């Protein structure tokens, strides 16, 4: 098998088949939103603190002292200031600085995703996936008149822990915000304590009332659907770590078979790294790495990859047999 990294990789047969069956779930991370004009994790944390500088609640000298801290720690400090001063952080202004879903590049990227999937799961707080975007006439190098753009169609939006159910996942035209949404800033998973609580595994206690809905939902997702991870860097492993644990627990044969996929960009000089990660994800997670070349366009190459994938493997409605299988699984679960 060639180790060459292509600008636009071929679509794995399993991914194409899942798309045709209507069981492909794009799982969208921060990398996609950053390309669409949303802030990076560090920028979000710094922006939240800057709001309190503007209000005179914290000084530039104090900001300088905590500048080296991890973004999650900074967000914990910002949330503490929010409670102390009773001044809510305007997360929507930070996450959508130019307005909701107005970035032209973002409309192209999420337009391609809208063709590739019917139902989405995301760890992002932004609203890019909350509506179906028609990208058929959108090009990054063309002037687009927003007054004549197609009317967006809102998806079913779920962002509370209580919303994490198999029934909601099986609804078409749906987005599930795994870490909350700017629609409800109070319940966004931001701080270290939030993450610990969100992914705590209390099922060993035997108390059904202590069952973690998040883990139950993810277990169902990875068992019943085919997941395509988009916009996740090597440093964002919270979800993949969970997949690794489930893969180790459920792996019963020596035959390696990828059930899920991860789009990841590499430079041409990173062939050895790409090959090693490909083996790692396959052996440890049951995930097939789909590498694409970043040499010419860097992360913007993802636009071309998603556009081609959406053209060759557009999402279909779930087939009758798959719907029957999903219903039986929910009843037996």
Rosetta silent file (secondary structure, phi, psi, omega in degrees, C-alpha in Angstrom):
SEQUENCE: XXXXXXXXXXXXXXXXXXXXXXXXXXXXXXXXXXXXXXXXXXXXXXXXXXXXXXXXXXXXXXXXXXXXXXXXXXXXXXXXXXXXXXXXXXXXXXXXXXXXXXXXXXXXXXXXXXXXXXXXXXXXXXXXXXXXXXXXXXXXXXXXXXXXXXXXXXXXXXXXXXXXXXXXXXXXXXXXXXXXXXXXXXXXXXXXXXXXXXXXXXXXXXXXXXXXXXXXXXXXXXXXXXXXXXXXXXXXXXXXXXXXXXXXXXXXXXXXXXXXXXXXXXXXXXXXXXXXXXXXXXXXXXXXXXXXXXXXXXXXXXXXXXXXXXXXXXXXXXXXXXXXXXXXXXXXX
SCORE:     score description
SCORE:     0.000 S_00000001
   1 L     0.000  134.234 -178.327    0.000    0.000    0.000 S_00000001
   2 L   -68.874  142.044  177.106    1.367    3.423   -0.936 S_00000001
   3 L   -94.866    3.551 -178.934    2.378    5.750    1.841 S_00000001
   4 L   -62.901  142.803  176.822    1.837    8.831   -0.335 S_00000001
   5 L  -101.320  121.992 -176.060   -0.410   11.518    1.122 S_00000001
   6 L   -97.693  148.726  175.892   -2.887   12.814   -1.448 S_00000001
   7 L   -58.931  -41.212  175.627   -4.534   16.270   -1.503 S_00000001
   8 L  -125.560  106.364 -177.776   -7.900   14.553   -1.866 S_00000001
   9 L   -73.533  160.227  175.477   -7.904   10.993   -0.521 S_00000001
  10 L   -73.990  153.656 -178.611  -10.136    8.253   -1.846 S_00000001
  11 L   -84.865  124.625  176.652  -13.302    7.499    0.088 S_00000001
  12 L   -60.158  144.679 -178.226  -13.174    4.217    2.037 S_00000001
  13 H   -58.637  -39.988 -178.475  -15.839    1.732    0.963 S_00000001
  14 H   -64.075  -36.089  178.404  -17.208    1.473    4.499 S_00000001
  15 H   -69.080  -42.956  179.386  -17.719    5.211    4.738 S_00000001
  16 H   -62.984  -42.194 -179.750  -19.462    5.348    1.350 S_00000001
  17 H   -65.217  -39.767  178.184  -21.740    2.447    2.287 S_00000001
  18 H   -63.823  -38.480  177.042  -22.656    4.057    5.605 S_00000001
  19 H   -62.713  -41.559  179.808  -23.559    7.248    3.785 S_00000001
  20 H   -68.498  -31.575  177.849  -25.800    5.303    1.405 S_00000001
  21 H   -80.490  -13.349 -176.923  -27.473    3.526    4.331 S_00000001
  22 L    80.379   22.565 -178.106  -28.007    6.812    6.138 S_00000001
  23 L  -111.397    7.741  179.232  -25.958    5.705    9.149 S_00000001
  24 E   -82.964  126.519  179.149  -22.965    8.031    8.712 S_00000001
  25 E  -117.053  105.623  171.616  -22.638   10.568   11.533 S_00000001
  26 E   -66.134  128.774 -178.699  -20.139   13.402   11.012 S_00000001
  27 E  -111.371  106.048 -163.726  -18.596   14.184   14.416 S_00000001
  28 E  -103.206  130.219 -178.469  -17.394   17.786   14.135 S_00000001
  29 L  -110.749 -174.232 -171.958  -14.620   19.374   16.198 S_00000001
  30 H   -64.117  -28.726 -178.855  -13.098   22.783   16.769 S_00000001
  31 H   -58.224  -35.431  178.974  -10.841   22.643   13.712 S_00000001
  32 H   -69.231  -43.445 -178.226  -13.856   23.019   11.437 S_00000001
  33 H   -67.895  -34.372  177.752  -15.251   25.993   13.349 S_00000001
  34 H   -62.150  -41.144  176.871  -11.891   27.768   13.398 S_00000001
  35 H   -64.161  -22.000 -178.878  -11.836   27.593    9.588 S_00000001
  36 L   -95.329   10.458  175.291  -15.314   29.149    9.701 S_00000001
  37 L    98.805    2.101  177.557  -14.183   32.176   11.703 S_00000001
  38 L   -83.753  157.643 -176.794  -14.740   30.972   15.269 S_00000001
  39 L   -74.073  153.929  169.406  -11.988   31.445   17.876 S_00000001
  40 L   -69.940  167.096 -178.221   -9.467   28.839   18.876 S_00000001
  41 H   -55.834  -44.888 -179.684   -9.732   27.412   22.379 S_00000001
  42 H   -66.528  -36.658  179.178   -7.036   29.793   23.687 S_00000001
  43 H   -67.903  -36.255  177.870   -8.690   32.777   21.996 S_00000001
  44 H   -63.934  -44.493 -179.921  -12.029   31.928   23.585 S_00000001
  45 H   -64.191  -45.940  179.643  -10.453   31.816   27.047 S_00000001
  46 H   -64.803  -36.618  179.141   -8.563   35.076   26.537 S_00000001
  47 H   -66.144  -38.213  178.730  -11.677   36.732   25.139 S_00000001
  48 H   -64.174  -41.764  177.901  -13.747   35.723   28.160 S_00000001
  49 H   -67.997  -37.407 -178.850  -11.169   37.252   30.511 S_00000001
  50 H   -61.334  -30.726  178.079  -10.897   40.367   28.343 S_00000001
  51 H   -61.546  -34.494 -179.917  -14.584   41.066   28.907 S_00000001
  52 H   -80.482  -25.186  170.919  -13.855   41.492   32.626 S_00000001
  53 H   -64.100  -44.504  179.014  -10.877   43.726   31.868 S_00000001
  54 H   -62.224  -29.050  179.438  -13.263   45.924   29.893 S_00000001
  55 L   -87.959   -3.198 -179.480  -15.614   46.040   32.877 S_00000001
  56 L    76.446   19.861 -178.305  -12.778   46.982   35.226 S_00000001
  57 L   -92.691  -14.274  178.097  -13.145   43.783   37.252 S_00000001
  58 L  -150.702  146.178 -174.086   -9.624   42.515   36.549 S_00000001
  59 L   -96.909  164.580  175.950   -6.455   44.359   35.526 S_00000001
  60 H   -63.776  -32.606  177.802   -4.027   43.824   32.685 S_00000001
  61 H   -64.167  -39.191  178.497   -1.370   43.063   35.300 S_00000001
  62 H   -69.438  -37.380  176.789   -3.498   40.219   36.668 S_00000001
  63 H   -61.515  -41.467 -179.270   -4.089   38.916   33.148 S_00000001
  64 H   -61.614  -34.638 -178.739   -0.341   38.862   32.555 S_00000001
  65 H   -69.679  -25.975 -178.442    0.163   36.697   35.645 S_00000001
  66 L  -108.418    8.666 -174.729   -2.197   33.985   34.383 S_00000001
  67 L   -62.081  -26.088 -176.614   -1.308   34.274   30.703 S_00000001
  68 L   -84.038   -8.240 -173.860    0.707   31.023   30.797 S_00000001
  69 L   -73.822  158.595  177.640   -2.149   28.916   32.150 S_00000001
  70 L   -63.879  144.543 -179.694   -4.074   26.330   30.121 S_00000001
  71 H   -52.931  -35.581 -179.334   -7.177   27.741   28.388 S_00000001
  72 H   -66.834  -34.762  176.811   -9.429   25.498   30.469 S_00000001
  73 H   -68.964  -42.141  177.353   -7.959   26.965   33.671 S_00000001
  74 H   -60.007  -40.334  179.041   -8.436   30.484   32.303 S_00000001
  75 H   -66.817  -34.020  175.822  -12.064   29.672   31.540 S_00000001
  76 H   -63.112  -41.389  177.497  -12.485   28.414   35.094 S_00000001
  77 H   -64.535  -43.343  179.587  -11.186   31.766   36.342 S_00000001
  78 H   -62.448  -41.028  178.717  -13.502   33.629   33.966 S_00000001
  79 H   -65.171  -35.709  176.270  -16.488   31.598   35.156 S_00000001
  80 H   -64.614  -40.719  176.774  -15.541   32.431   38.743 S_00000001
  81 H   -64.664  -35.590  178.620  -15.468   36.133   37.874 S_00000001
  82 H   -60.156  -44.724  179.769  -18.854   35.733   36.209 S_00000001
  83 H   -70.332  -44.387 -177.134  -20.352   34.427   39.445 S_00000001
  84 H   -60.949  -42.909 -174.334  -18.506   36.899   41.679 S_00000001
  85 H  -101.376    2.657  178.496  -19.527   39.982   39.734 S_00000001
  86 L    52.141   44.293 -178.553  -22.889   38.703   38.495 S_00000001
  87 L  -128.603  100.638 -175.874  -21.877   39.653   34.963 S_00000001
  88 L   -61.048  138.763  174.502  -22.590   36.944   32.338 S_00000001
  89 L   -73.518  132.590  179.339  -19.911   36.247   29.756 S_00000001
  90 L   -86.331   82.503 -176.703  -21.172   37.004   26.250 S_00000001
  91 H   -68.777  -31.779  179.861  -20.104   33.732   24.651 S_00000001
  92 H   -63.972  -40.308  178.482  -22.102   34.320   21.484 S_00000001
  93 H   -65.114  -34.373  179.446  -20.154   37.520   20.789 S_00000001
  94 H   -73.904  -40.910 -173.382  -16.885   35.639   21.359 S_00000001
  95 H   -83.024  -33.340  177.382  -17.781   32.579   19.294 S_00000001
  96 L  -121.113   70.824 -175.386  -19.553   34.403   16.441 S_00000001
  97 L   -62.895  -25.063  179.559  -17.688   37.736   16.279 S_00000001
  98 L  -102.238    9.288 -176.909  -19.085   38.541   12.807 S_00000001
  99 L   103.324  162.958 -174.249  -22.590   37.331   13.537 S_00000001
 100 L   -66.526  119.850  171.714  -24.225   33.941   13.351 S_00000001
 101 L    51.519   39.809 -176.790  -23.039   31.798   10.444 S_00000001
 102 L  -100.680  -11.559 -177.864  -22.070   34.803    8.303 S_00000001
 103 L   -70.529  127.211 -174.634  -18.529   33.773    7.338 S_00000001
 104 H   -65.506  -41.234  177.164  -18.424   32.883    3.638 S_00000001
 105 H   -62.361  -39.485  178.622  -15.722   30.234    4.047 S_00000001
 106 H   -63.709  -38.684  179.773  -17.737   28.737    6.866 S_00000001
 107 H   -65.164  -35.305  177.815  -20.850   28.551    4.725 S_00000001
 108 H   -69.303  -45.232 -178.195  -18.904   26.619    2.104 S_00000001
 109 H   -64.051  -48.947 -178.474  -17.386   24.209    4.609 S_00000001
 110 H   -75.705  -19.772  171.610  -20.594   23.559    6.510 S_00000001
 111 H   -66.329  -41.249  176.590  -22.516   23.442    3.242 S_00000001
 112 H   -64.748  -41.219  177.610  -20.394   20.456    2.221 S_00000001
 113 H   -62.548  -35.324  179.324  -20.985   18.864    5.622 S_00000001
 114 H   -63.878  -28.532  176.786  -24.731   19.401    5.137 S_00000001
 115 H   -81.286  -28.031 -174.055  -24.544   17.262    2.008 S_00000001
 116 H   -80.686  -27.609 -177.456  -22.410   14.616    3.656 S_00000001
 117 L  -140.220  160.120  175.635  -24.641   13.959    6.651 S_00000001
 118 L  -105.372  -31.260 -179.256  -28.204   14.228    7.902 S_00000001
 119 E  -127.763  139.881 -173.782  -27.463   13.995   11.619 S_00000001
 120 E  -130.341  149.296  169.147  -24.448   15.481   13.383 S_00000001
 121 E  -123.283  139.350 -178.410  -22.689   15.266   16.717 S_00000001
 122 E  -145.064  148.682  171.205  -20.316   18.031   17.765 S_00000001
 123 L   -96.542    5.273 -179.765  -18.244   19.100   20.739 S_00000001
 124 L   -84.941  151.693  178.467  -18.454   22.712   19.490 S_00000001
 125 L   -91.429  -16.603 -171.328  -20.591   25.375   21.142 S_00000001
 126 L   -72.508  175.412 -173.420  -21.201   27.406   17.984 S_00000001
 127 L  -103.875   12.848 -176.344  -24.322   27.466   15.816 S_00000001
 128 H   -60.259  -35.394 -178.106  -22.819   26.470   12.466 S_00000001
 129 H   -90.098   -0.769 -175.189  -24.495   23.050   12.488 S_00000001
 130 H   -75.243  -10.857  176.184  -27.817   24.339   13.796 S_00000001
 131 E  -137.266  152.053  177.561  -29.090   24.947   10.279 S_00000001
 132 E   -82.886  123.704 -176.700  -28.777   23.131    6.972 S_00000001
 133 L  -106.382  126.931  177.116  -26.714   25.223    4.560 S_00000001
 134 L   -88.391  110.669 -176.926  -27.139   24.873    0.805 S_00000001
 135 L  -101.080   13.318 -173.724  -23.670   25.300   -0.688 S_00000001
 136 L   -60.684  -31.368 -178.110  -24.596   24.485   -4.289 S_00000001
 137 L  -113.062   11.305 -177.113  -24.035   28.074   -5.425 S_00000001
 138 L   -97.523  131.456  173.339  -21.452   29.142   -2.862 S_00000001
 139 L  -136.875  141.495 -177.717  -17.793   29.647   -3.749 S_00000001
 140 L   -65.782  -23.818 -176.619  -15.132   31.283   -1.601 S_00000001
 141 L   -98.974   16.276  179.805  -13.864   33.292   -4.584 S_00000001
 142 L  -121.997  150.484  176.051  -17.269   34.690   -5.533 S_00000001
 143 L   -80.523  128.070 -178.164  -19.283   37.561   -4.125 S_00000001
 144 L  -113.866  126.001  177.416  -22.414   36.243   -2.464 S_00000001
 145 L   -87.195  110.321 -176.866  -25.422   38.453   -1.921 S_00000001
 146 H   -63.561  -18.921 -179.429  -26.945   37.331    1.408 S_00000001
 147 H   -73.233  -18.034  179.359  -30.312   38.812    0.368 S_00000001
 148 H  -115.024    8.851  178.069  -30.671   36.145   -2.319 S_00000001
 149 L   -68.496  149.291 -179.865  -29.066   33.246   -0.435 S_00000001
 150 L   -57.944  143.759  178.669  -31.289   30.186    0.063 S_00000001
 151 L   -66.539  122.962 -178.374  -33.451   30.284    3.173 S_00000001
 152 L   -69.305  150.476  177.000  -31.744   28.099    5.805 S_00000001
 153 E  -110.911  118.441 -178.313  -33.610   25.181    7.326 S_00000001
 154 E   -67.493  141.648  173.945  -33.133   24.790   11.062 S_00000001
 155 L   -88.945  165.780  167.488  -32.163   21.387   12.382 S_00000001
 156 E   -68.794  123.842 -173.086  -33.479   19.753   15.528 S_00000001
 157 E  -112.023  122.575  177.979  -31.034   21.115   18.114 S_00000001
 158 E  -124.397  131.071 -175.901  -30.152   19.184   21.276 S_00000001
 159 L  -144.080    3.342  175.947  -27.617   20.472   23.795 S_00000001
 160 L   -99.413  154.112  177.511  -28.608   19.246   27.265 S_00000001
 161 H   -58.610  -36.737  179.431  -27.354   16.033   28.854 S_00000001
 162 H   -65.882  -16.317  179.109  -30.973   14.901   29.109 S_00000001
 163 H   -83.787   -9.439 -173.858  -31.173   15.209   25.293 S_00000001
 164 L   -81.372   83.296 -178.259  -28.473   12.570   24.737 S_00000001
 165 L  -131.188  157.501  176.327  -30.693    9.677   23.710 S_00000001
 166 H   -62.479  -36.901 -179.024  -30.758    7.091   20.930 S_00000001
 167 H   -61.378  -43.109  179.302  -34.175    8.412   19.861 S_00000001
 168 H   -69.096  -37.215  178.701  -32.801   11.903   19.264 S_00000001
 169 H   -64.127  -30.454 -177.476  -29.757   10.552   17.454 S_00000001
 170 L   -87.324    2.176  173.922  -32.039    8.637   15.083 S_00000001
 171 L   -80.934  134.207  174.604  -33.999   11.738   14.098 S_00000001
 172 L   -71.830  162.306  177.209  -33.047   13.099   10.679 S_00000001
 173 L    55.940   52.798 -172.743  -31.987   16.721   10.305 S_00000001
 174 E  -132.909  145.623  170.014  -30.559   16.818   13.829 S_00000001
 175 E  -128.342  135.042  178.208  -27.491   18.191   15.603 S_00000001
 176 E  -116.133  116.997  178.604  -26.408   17.112   19.066 S_00000001
 177 E   -89.669  102.491 -173.375  -24.060   19.437   20.944 S_00000001
 178 L   -67.079  -29.701 -178.559  -22.188   17.087   23.251 S_00000001
 179 L  -110.099   19.880  179.376  -20.584   19.907   25.272 S_00000001
 180 L    91.083 -179.655 -172.652  -23.506   22.326   25.231 S_00000001
 181 L  -143.392  156.767  174.223  -24.305   25.352   23.098 S_00000001
 182 H   -62.704  -14.676  175.592  -24.174   29.163   23.124 S_00000001
 183 H   -66.096  -20.850 -177.843  -27.976   28.859   23.189 S_00000001
 184 H  -145.933   72.660 -173.669  -27.589   27.892   26.852 S_00000001
 185 H   -56.717  -29.411 -177.456  -24.233   29.222   28.165 S_00000001
 186 H   -60.586  -29.537 -176.087  -24.962   28.129   31.734 S_00000001
 187 H  -106.883   14.928  175.784  -24.690   24.458   30.735 S_00000001
 188 L   -71.311  138.076  177.916  -21.673   24.682   28.419 S_00000001
 189 L   -84.536  106.234 -171.640  -18.883   22.245   29.333 S_00000001
 190 L  -125.073  -46.135 -171.408  -15.944   24.612   29.772 S_00000001
 191 L   -91.694  169.123  177.494  -13.954   24.076   32.953 S_00000001
 192 H   -59.014  -42.874  178.928  -11.924   21.135   34.219 S_00000001
 193 H   -62.446  -38.683  177.423  -14.644   20.373   36.737 S_00000001
 194 H   -59.067  -45.930 -177.957  -17.241   20.429   33.947 S_00000001
 195 H   -65.735  -42.859  179.687  -15.247   17.850   31.944 S_00000001
 196 H   -60.704  -45.236 -179.709  -14.691   15.566   34.930 S_00000001
 197 H   -67.154  -39.121 -175.784  -18.389   15.626   35.759 S_00000001
 198 H   -65.222  -38.390 -175.219  -19.429   15.233   32.113 S_00000001
 199 L  -108.996   12.662  179.277  -17.377   12.087   31.498 S_00000001
 200 L   -62.892  134.951  179.295  -17.437   10.556   34.986 S_00000001
 201 L  -104.788  100.514 -179.238  -18.124    6.817   34.846 S_00000001
 202 L  -105.475   11.960 -174.175  -20.304    5.912   37.823 S_00000001
 203 H   -70.024  -21.826 -178.632  -21.863    2.801   36.322 S_00000001
 204 H   -68.208  -15.042 -179.195  -19.687    0.471   38.384 S_00000001
 205 H   -69.920  -19.740 -178.474  -21.656    1.494   41.467 S_00000001
 206 L    82.869   -3.526  179.590  -24.614   -0.599   40.280 S_00000001
 207 L   -91.320  111.016 -178.359  -26.969    2.303   40.925 S_00000001
 208 H   -57.995  -32.435 -179.960  -28.975    2.936   37.749 S_00000001
 209 H   -65.174  -17.784  179.708  -29.645    6.443   38.982 S_00000001
 210 H   -95.274    1.651 -177.386  -25.913    7.142   38.767 S_00000001
 211 L   -62.394  135.909 -179.605  -25.584    6.078   35.135 S_00000001
 212 L   -86.363  113.996 -178.476  -23.823    8.677   33.003 S_00000001
 213 H   -62.101  -32.225 -178.321  -26.053    9.549   30.054 S_00000001
 214 H   -62.857  -48.129 -178.679  -23.073   10.912   28.121 S_00000001
 215 H   -68.187  -37.555  177.425  -21.218    7.579   28.173 S_00000001
 216 H   -63.009  -42.048  178.365  -24.375    5.613   27.423 S_00000001
 217 H   -63.263  -46.629 -179.044  -25.064    7.857   24.437 S_00000001
 218 H   -64.558  -37.696  178.142  -21.503    7.549   23.113 S_00000001
 219 H   -61.437  -43.787  177.564  -21.576    3.790   23.528 S_00000001
 220 H   -64.230  -44.815 -179.298  -24.741    3.598   21.437 S_00000001
 221 H   -57.066  -50.578 -175.307  -23.339    5.994   18.834 S_00000001
 222 H   -74.748  -20.680  178.533  -20.107    4.061   18.312 S_00000001
 223 H   -84.980  -35.457 -170.547  -21.868    0.686   18.345 S_00000001
 224 H  -104.677  -19.599 -175.472  -24.730    1.470   15.976 S_00000001
 225 L  -118.086  168.750  170.828  -23.443    4.194   13.651 S_00000001
 226 E  -105.786  122.438 -173.409  -20.425    4.912   11.486 S_00000001
 227 E  -104.015  134.736  172.822  -18.651    8.029   12.725 S_00000001
 228 E  -115.163  109.119  178.264  -16.535   10.391   10.628 S_00000001
 229 E   -79.124  126.094 -179.387  -14.404   12.674   12.808 S_00000001
 230 E  -130.003  128.445  175.540  -13.862   16.071   11.157 S_00000001
 231 L    84.904   23.883  177.436  -11.874   18.964   12.621 S_00000001
 232 L  -110.177  125.405  176.759  -10.094   17.110   15.417 S_00000001
 233 L   -87.572  172.705 -178.392   -6.404   17.680   15.988 S_00000001
 234 L   -67.572  -16.919 -178.899   -4.000   15.283   17.633 S_00000001
 235 L   -90.409   -5.010 -177.130   -4.266   17.285   20.844 S_00000001
 236 L  -107.752   85.216 -170.629   -8.045   16.853   21.137 S_00000001
 237 L  -113.162    9.988 -177.275   -8.393   13.317   22.396 S_00000001
 238 H   -56.013  -47.173 -178.326  -11.244   13.448   24.938 S_00000001
 239 H   -73.504  -44.480 -177.533  -13.630   11.645   22.598 S_00000001
 240 H   -63.860  -32.423  176.913  -11.028    9.408   20.982 S_00000001
 241 H   -62.221  -38.044  177.194   -9.815    8.272   24.398 S_00000001
 242 H   -65.352  -42.402  178.805  -13.331    7.030   25.098 S_00000001
 243 H   -60.773  -40.181  178.971  -13.407    5.198   21.759 S_00000001
 244 H   -58.659  -46.826 -179.460  -10.083    3.581   22.636 S_00000001
 245 H   -61.758  -42.834  179.598  -11.475    2.250   25.913 S_00000001
 246 H   -67.323  -38.982 -179.973  -14.574    0.865   24.211 S_00000001
 247 H   -62.752  -42.762  179.465  -12.520   -0.691   21.412 S_00000001
 248 H   -64.980  -38.102 -176.706  -10.293   -2.477   23.923 S_00000001
 249 H   -71.795  -38.677 -172.534  -13.284   -3.691   25.890 S_00000001
 250 H   -96.433   -8.367 -175.636  -15.310   -4.946   22.930 S_00000001
 251 L   -73.313  117.719 -173.636  -12.536   -6.260   20.677 S_00000001
 252 L  -118.483   -3.930 -179.147  -12.961  -10.056   20.546 S_00000001
 253 L  -132.850  167.439  179.530  -11.029  -11.138   17.451 S_00000001
 254 L   -84.355   -9.457 -178.515   -7.595  -10.643   15.956 S_00000001
 255 L   -80.471  125.590 -179.315   -9.037   -9.248   12.730 S_00000001
 256 L   -90.532  125.738 -179.122   -8.771   -5.489   12.558 S_00000001
 257 L  -138.055  121.158 -179.830  -11.753   -3.768   10.997 S_00000001
 258 L   -77.195  128.266  175.714  -12.297   -0.022   10.986 S_00000001
 259 L  -106.155  -19.733 -177.554  -15.813    1.038   11.891 S_00000001
 260 E  -131.235  166.577 -171.298  -15.095    4.739   12.181 S_00000001
 261 E  -136.326  150.565 -179.265  -12.992    7.264   10.305 S_00000001
 262 E  -134.622  116.040  174.042  -10.837   10.290   11.084 S_00000001
 263 E   -80.706  126.593 -177.888   -9.932   13.000    8.560 S_00000001
 264 E  -146.209  134.341 -179.813   -6.509   14.418    9.396 S_00000001
 265 E   -91.364  145.120  178.762   -4.132   16.686    7.472 S_00000001
 266 E  -140.733  154.409  169.247   -0.382   16.109    7.127 S_00000001
 267 L   -86.760  161.273 -175.157    2.539   17.686    5.323 S_00000001
 268 H   -62.644  -28.579  179.871    4.472   15.578    2.831 S_00000001
 269 H   -79.265    0.339 -179.158    7.454   15.312    5.187 S_00000001
 270 H  -102.467   25.679 -177.625    5.191   13.702    7.813 S_00000001
 271 H   -59.005  -42.721 -178.699    4.728   10.394    5.965 S_00000001
 272 H   -65.211  -42.838  177.367    6.318    8.364    8.743 S_00000001
 273 H   -61.750  -45.398  179.558    4.177   10.060   11.376 S_00000001
 274 H   -58.081  -45.906 -178.447    1.066    9.515    9.278 S_00000001
 275 H   -63.251  -42.240  179.848    1.845    5.816    8.844 S_00000001
 276 H   -64.486  -42.751  179.232    2.475    5.345   12.584 S_00000001
 277 H   -67.880  -33.805  177.811   -0.744    7.131   13.525 S_00000001
 278 H   -59.958  -45.423  178.543   -2.660    5.114   10.963 S_00000001
 279 H   -66.904  -40.222 -179.423   -1.545    1.909   12.679 S_00000001
 280 H   -61.650  -51.704 -177.895   -2.206    3.348   16.123 S_00000001
 281 H   -63.241  -37.998 -179.104   -5.773    4.437   15.393 S_00000001
 282 H   -68.763  -47.809 -175.797   -6.593    1.168   13.636 S_00000001
 283 H   -71.736  -40.471 -173.429   -5.123   -1.140   16.282 S_00000001
 284 H   -89.440  -29.497 -170.944   -6.213    0.793   19.359 S_00000001
 285 H  -121.026  -15.338 -170.867   -9.504    2.343   18.284 S_00000001
 286 L    70.265   28.143 -179.383  -10.857    0.575   15.229 S_00000001
 287 E  -111.475  130.862  175.680  -10.595    3.948   13.472 S_00000001
 288 E   -92.629  120.841  176.230   -9.300    4.334    9.927 S_00000001
 289 E   -76.323  129.432  176.450   -7.207    7.437    9.482 S_00000001
 290 E  -112.302   98.056 -176.218   -7.926    9.268    6.219 S_00000001
 291 E   -83.682  146.948  171.173   -4.922   11.539    5.593 S_00000001
 292 E  -133.795  155.642 -171.700   -4.912   14.522    3.239 S_00000001
 293 E   -86.048  130.967 -178.112   -2.021   16.702    2.082 S_00000001
 294 L  -102.456    1.370 -170.176   -1.603   20.198    3.580 S_00000001
 295 L   -55.627  -42.431 -173.262    1.418   21.323    1.509 S_00000001
 296 L   -90.399  -41.124 -172.525   -0.394   23.779   -0.787 S_00000001
 297 L  -121.431    5.337 -177.740   -3.380   25.056    1.204 S_00000001
 298 H    55.312 -137.303 -176.419   -2.621   23.988    4.776 S_00000001
 299 H   -70.708  -16.594  176.948   -5.861   23.308    6.688 S_00000001
 300 H   -64.277  -14.810  176.524   -7.890   25.017    3.946 S_00000001
 301 H   -61.591  -23.062  178.785   -7.396   21.795    1.985 S_00000001
 302 H   -59.539  -30.206  177.606  -10.205   20.412    4.128 S_00000001
 303 H   -58.323  -48.467 -177.599  -12.644   22.486    2.032 S_00000001
 304 H   -67.985  -37.397 -179.498  -11.746   20.546   -1.118 S_00000001
 305 H   -64.004  -48.587 -178.396  -11.755   17.196    0.676 S_00000001
 306 H   -66.789  -37.158  178.581  -15.235   17.674    2.136 S_00000001
 307 H   -62.097  -41.946 -179.722  -16.603   19.034   -1.141 S_00000001
 308 H   -71.529  -40.142  177.270  -15.386   15.954   -3.006 S_00000001
 309 H   -62.364  -41.996  179.688  -16.605   13.548   -0.326 S_00000001
 310 H   -65.557  -33.462  178.895  -20.023   15.221   -0.369 S_00000001
 311 H   -70.595  -42.106 -174.597  -20.163   14.919   -4.159 S_00000001
 312 H   -86.485  -23.107 -177.265  -19.215   11.238   -4.246 S_00000001
 313 L  -138.578   60.929  179.944  -21.031   10.076   -1.109 S_00000001
 314 L   -65.272  148.455 -176.701  -24.039   12.336   -0.424 S_00000001
 315 L   -66.786  142.417  175.213  -26.108   11.413    2.609 S_00000001
 316 L  -114.811  159.801  172.991  -29.190    9.258    2.142 S_00000001
 317 L   -68.078  148.523  178.848  -32.190    8.801    4.382 S_00000001
 318 L   -55.458  133.348  178.177  -31.888    5.720    6.628 S_00000001
 319 L   -68.405  158.136 -175.417  -32.976    2.595    4.780 S_00000001
 320 H   -56.963  -45.520 -178.034  -36.027    0.726    6.059 S_00000001
 321 H   -64.575  -36.037  178.394  -34.029   -2.226    7.401 S_00000001
 322 H   -69.029  -40.003  177.722  -31.665    0.100    9.215 S_00000001
 323 H   -62.395  -40.395  178.256  -34.583    2.012   10.744 S_00000001
 324 H   -63.363  -42.111  179.045  -36.078   -1.313   11.898 S_00000001
 325 H   -62.938  -43.277  179.788  -32.734   -2.323   13.404 S_00000001
 326 H   -63.976  -40.920 -179.934  -32.419    1.015   15.210 S_00000001
 327 H   -64.647  -42.219  178.599  -35.949    0.731   16.594 S_00000001
 328 H   -63.295  -39.581  179.229  -35.316   -2.817   17.809 S_00000001
 329 H   -63.816  -41.001  179.841  -32.081   -1.679   19.460 S_00000001
 330 H   -65.941  -40.066 -179.871  -33.864    1.147   21.300 S_00000001
 331 H   -67.713  -37.321 -178.833  -36.583   -1.216   22.539 S_00000001
 332 H   -80.208  -21.287 -177.563  -34.058   -3.791   23.721 S_00000001
 333 L   -76.380    0.000    0.000  -31.786   -1.132   25.240 S_00000001
